[in-house]
């Protein structure tokens, strides 16, 4: 890097140190201590928080988080790949405009989108009123409601990752496959899909991680009935149990770092990273 431009990186380094590295270091310390809030006057070293990992509520939260994140990733992969493939094969001159429309909702505030989606899931919502039909059925507070919210929120990450991988496939390979006698379906499974696995892997991780660690969507759409690990962490910090909250956060942090290592191995050039 040109030495003249290095000075512009210093504010980012300071920001990264103060708002990312320092909090992670503090959480790592708190995970091995017992303290009253953030006061270290009577704090002492302990493994008590690790014993709490065996509690039924925390184990249930981890299981639910993994289950919901897996279901969300699978649904996002199927629907997202279908959308990305059709956009890739479309004859639109400005495909970037189509992708922009698909990710346009992400430009609005997440909480507002979740709240609006939750209102549509309640009885007698605006849609049932417009259609003048009986809308007593409500799915808010159920598993489908949370899954729908997770898919609608994070599927654009899958679409963009897969689309980027598809755009990098040499069209001559598809022509060669057809010339060798493969059917369009065989061409897809033997040529296109294997060559797009980088995008599939990257998109799956980008969908799985926030689906597993987030708390806003299950909090709003689950109405307190769905317990994910993000909700446990949020409740721990809200109740000033910083030690347990820090331990769970550190565990999720290692999961995220492991996922990033997988991405770096699968896509060394960063071609499909957003």
C-alpha positions in Angstrom: 0.0 0.0 0.0 1.2 3.5 -0.8 2.6 5.1 2.4 0.6 8.3 1.6 -2.7 6.3 1.9 -1.8 4.4 5.1 -2.9 7.4 7.2 -6.5 6.9 6.0 -6.4 3.4 7.5 -5.5 4.7 11.0 -9.1 5.8 12.0 -10.4 2.4 11.0 -7.7 0.7 13.1 -8.6 2.8 16.1 -12.3 2.1 15.6 -11.6 -1.7 15.2 -9.5 -1.7 18.4 -12.0 0.2 20.5 -15.3 -1.3 19.3 -14.2 -4.8 18.3 -11.0 -6.1 19.8 -11.2 -4.4 23.2 -14.9 -5.7 23.9 -13.9 -9.2 22.8 -11.0 -9.1 25.2 -13.2 -7.9 28.0 -15.8 -10.6 27.3 -13.1 -13.3 27.3 -12.0 -12.1 30.8 -15.6 -11.9 32.1 -16.3 -15.5 30.8 -13.8 -16.8 33.4 -14.8 -14.6 36.3 -17.7 -13.9 38.6 -18.5 -10.2 39.1 -21.3 -7.9 40.2 -22.1 -6.4 36.8 -19.0 -4.7 35.4 -17.5 -4.0 38.8 -14.2 -5.9 39.4 -13.8 -4.9 43.1 -15.0 -8.3 44.4 -14.6 -10.3 41.2 -12.8 -13.7 41.3 -11.8 -16.4 38.9 -14.3 -19.2 38.5 -15.6 -21.9 36.0 -19.1 -21.5 37.3 -20.4 -20.2 34.0 -19.2 -23.3 32.2 -21.3 -25.5 34.6 -24.3 -23.5 33.5 -23.8 -24.6 29.9 -25.3 -27.9 30.9 -28.6 -26.3 31.9 -31.7 -27.4 30.1 -32.7 -23.9 28.9 -29.2 -23.2 27.4 -29.0 -26.6 25.7 -32.5 -26.1 24.3 -31.5 -22.7 23.0 -28.4 -24.1 21.3 -30.4 -26.9 19.8 -33.2 -24.5 18.6 -30.6 -22.1 17.2 -28.9 -24.9 15.2 -32.2 -26.3 14.0 -33.7 -23.0 13.0 -30.5 -21.9 11.3 -30.3 -25.2 9.4 -33.9 -25.0 8.2 -33.4 -21.4 7.2 -30.2 -22.1 5.3 -31.8 -25.0 3.4 -34.9 -23.0 2.4 -32.7 -20.0 1.4 -30.5 -22.3 -0.6 -33.3 -23.8 -2.6 -35.2 -20.6 -3.2 -32.1 -18.4 -3.5 -30.4 -20.6 -6.0 -33.6 -20.7 -8.1 -33.8 -16.9 -8.1 -30.1 -16.4 -8.8 -30.1 -19.0 -11.6 -33.1 -17.4 -13.3 -31.6 -13.9 -13.0 -28.3 -15.3 -14.4 -30.0 -16.9 -17.4 -32.4 -14.0 -18.0 -32.0 -11.8 -21.0 -32.3 -8.6 -19.0 -29.6 -6.1 -20.1 -29.3 -4.6 -16.6 -29.2 -7.6 -14.3 -27.7 -5.5 -11.6 -31.0 -3.6 -11.4 -32.9 -6.8 -10.8 -30.5 -7.7 -8.0 -30.9 -4.3 -6.5 -34.6 -4.7 -6.4 -34.2 -8.1 -4.6 -32.0 -6.6 -1.9 -33.8 -3.3 -1.7 -35.7 -4.3 1.6 -32.3 -4.7 3.3 -31.7 -1.0 3.0 -34.5 -0.3 5.5 -34.2 -0.8 9.2 -34.3 -4.5 10.3 -36.6 -3.9 13.3 -39.1 -2.0 11.2 -39.2 -4.8 8.7 -39.7 -7.4 11.4 -42.4 -5.3 13.1 -44.2 -4.9 9.7 -43.9 -8.6 9.0 -45.2 -9.4 12.5 -48.3 -7.2 11.9 -49.1 -9.2 8.8 -49.0 -12.4 10.8 -51.5 -11.2 13.4 -55.3 -11.6 13.1 -57.2 -9.1 11.1 -54.1 -7.6 9.5 -54.1 -5.0 6.7 -54.2 -7.7 4.0 -57.3 -9.4 5.3 -59.0 -6.0 5.7 -58.2 -5.0 2.1 -59.5 -8.3 0.9 -62.5 -8.1 3.3 -62.0 -11.7 4.5 -62.1 -13.3 7.9 -58.6 -13.2 9.3 -58.7 -14.9 12.7 -55.8 -17.1 12.0 -52.4 -16.0 13.4 -49.1 -17.7 13.0 -47.1 -15.1 15.1 -45.4 -16.8 18.0 -44.9 -20.1 16.1 -42.0 -21.8 14.4 -43.2 -21.0 10.9 -43.4 -17.3 11.7 -39.7 -17.2 12.8 -38.6 -19.3 9.9 -40.4 -17.0 7.4 -38.8 -14.0 9.1 -35.3 -15.5 9.0 -35.6 -16.6 5.3 -37.0 -13.2 4.1 -34.2 -11.4 6.0 -31.1 -13.4 5.1 -32.0 -15.0 1.7 -30.5 -12.0 -0.2 -27.1 -13.1 1.0 -27.6 -16.4 -0.6 -28.9 -14.9 -3.9 -25.9 -12.6 -4.2 -23.3 -15.2 -3.4 -24.7 -17.8 -5.8 -25.3 -15.3 -8.5 -21.7 -14.1 -8.3 -20.5 -17.7 -8.6 -22.8 -18.4 -11.6 -21.5 -15.3 -13.4 -18.0 -16.5 -13.3 -18.8 -19.8 -15.0 -17.4 -19.9 -18.6 -20.4 -20.3 -21.0 -18.2 -22.5 -23.3 -18.2 -25.2 -20.7 -22.0 -25.4 -20.9 -21.9 -25.5 -24.7 -19.3 -28.3 -24.5 -21.5 -30.3 -22.1 -24.5 -30.0 -24.5 -22.2 -30.9 -27.5 -21.2 -34.1 -25.6 -24.8 -35.2 -25.4 -25.8 -34.1 -21.9 -29.4 -33.0 -21.4 -30.0 -29.5 -19.9 -30.8 -31.2 -16.6 -27.6 -33.3 -16.7 -25.7 -30.2 -17.7 -26.9 -28.4 -14.6 -26.1 -31.1 -12.1 -22.7 -32.1 -13.7 -21.4 -28.8 -14.8 -23.2 -25.7 -13.4 -24.0 -26.8 -9.9 -20.5 -28.1 -9.1 -18.9 -25.0 -10.4 -21.2 -22.8 -8.3 -20.4 -24.6 -5.0 -18.2 -21.7 -3.9 -21.2 -19.4 -3.9 -23.3 -22.1 -2.2 -20.8 -22.5 0.6 -20.3 -18.8 1.1 -24.0 -18.1 1.0 -24.9 -20.9 3.3 -22.5 -19.6 5.9 -23.7 -16.0 5.5 -27.2 -17.2 6.1 -26.5 -19.8 8.8 -24.5 -17.5 11.2 -26.9 -14.6 11.6 -29.8 -17.0 11.7 -28.2 -18.9 14.6 -26.9 -15.9 16.6 -29.6 -13.3 16.1 -32.2 -12.4 18.7 -34.4 -9.7 17.2 -36.4 -11.9 14.8 -37.2 -14.7 17.3 -38.0 -12.1 19.9 -40.5 -10.2 17.7 -42.0 -13.0 15.6 -41.7 -15.7 18.3 -43.5 -13.6 20.9 -41.3 -15.1 23.6 -42.3 -18.7 22.7 -39.1 -19.4 20.7 -35.9 -19.5 22.6 -32.6 -19.2 20.6 -29.2 -18.7 22.0 -29.2 -15.0 20.9 -32.3 -14.5 23.2 -30.4 -16.1 26.1 -27.4 -13.8 25.6 -29.6 -10.7 25.3 -31.5 -11.7 28.5 -28.2 -12.3 30.3 -26.8 -8.9 29.4 -30.2 -7.2 30.2 -30.2 -8.8 33.6 -26.6 -7.7 34.2 -25.3 -11.3 34.1 -22.3 -10.3 32.1 -20.3 -13.4 32.9 -22.8 -15.9 31.4 -23.6 -13.5 28.5 -19.9 -13.1 27.7 -19.2 -16.8 27.8 -22.0 -17.6 25.4 -20.9 -14.7 23.2 -17.3 -16.0 23.1 -18.6 -19.5 22.1 -20.5 -17.9 19.2 -17.5 -15.9 18.3 -15.4 -19.0 17.9 -18.2 -20.5 15.8 -18.1 -17.4 13.5 -14.3 -17.5 13.3 -14.4 -21.2 12.4 -17.0 -20.4 9.6 -14.7 -17.6 8.3 -11.8 -20.0 8.1 -14.0 -22.4 6.1 -14.9 -19.6 3.7 -11.3 -18.7 3.3 -10.5 -22.3 2.4 -13.4 -22.7 0.0 -13.0 -19.3 -1.6 -9.4 -18.3 -1.3 -9.8 -15.4 -3.7 -12.9 -14.0 -2.0 -14.8 -14.1 -5.3 -18.2 -14.7 -3.7 -17.8 -12.8 -0.4 -20.2 -9.9 -0.1 
